[in-house]
Amino acid sequence: MVILHPAADTGMDPAYAMRTAKQELPDDTTPRSACNTPYFHDGSAKTLDGVVEHYNRVRALKLTDAQKRDLVNL
């Protein structure tokens, strides 16, 4: 099952979402996308580090460098 989110919830460019039928973006934590690079629907994150950095910034998570490494290495 693919979970859709408003573009504002993901921190991604809303222009891409506006071109879709439901005007939302897929949850990129699904197993399908977790195995493929680049990451995100638009390929904007070239590495898992980039994914973690994106959400750390967009969601103001304030992750430490050690926490970010742990997430990438799961």
C-alpha positions, 0 to 999 in steps of 0.5 A: 500500500502506498501512503500519500502525503501533501507536498508540504508534509514532505518538504518536496517541490509541490509542483511535482505533486500538482501534476499527479491525480491526487496532488500528493506525493508517495511515502518514500519509506516503502520497501520498493523505494528503499531499495532504489537510488536515487531516492524520493519521487524526483530523484533529488536525494542521491544517497541515504545520507541525503534523505536523512539530511532532508528530513532533519532539515525539513522536520527540524529533527535536530539529529546529532551526527551519530544519530544520522549515521545510525539511521543510514546504517540501519 
